[in-house]
């Protein structure tokens, strides 16, 4: 009788397509959950980096550009101009020729020498009428211009004429300096005109520019703009 050896039998290896349950187990659901969490954290970090780049670097985003409030734009209307032609000039002296043919919407309608400033010592004087239309319905401004021999004489005449205007109409409503090239060359004052029944409110502006003194009388709501635009 043959004797059997005591060597244990070895099991045959697993056939193809079979897993060793000890070393090739399928991942559990908790592993998948951890992987998804890591992927989400990485994705959020990438998105946060892109947003930070756009906010701090890219022009027109959070760092100033883009949808800011636009600056206010001030639109200035062009100055008014006459709708009628000025009359043909008859001026013969340098002072008369220096008077403008138009001021804003007012065109020259008449000009002539005057003695209105003779009592104040003027060497010469001129009266000019400006209007914004033809006919009786037009708005008009009357200008008196006089020339004196020296600045001191012109200043004394200005003070005298202004005092008379204040006495006739009342206290000046606006005053200031007349400047030429940034330097004071005289002064101006706007005074009311004593009201006349049925007439629109009017005012007089008296000003001095060196040896020349002028007075303009017209509608109270037009006279200061007329003076400001007057080139002399």
Order of alpha helices (4+ residues) and beta strands (2+ residues): alpha-alpha-beta-beta-beta-beta-alpha-beta-beta-beta-beta-alpha
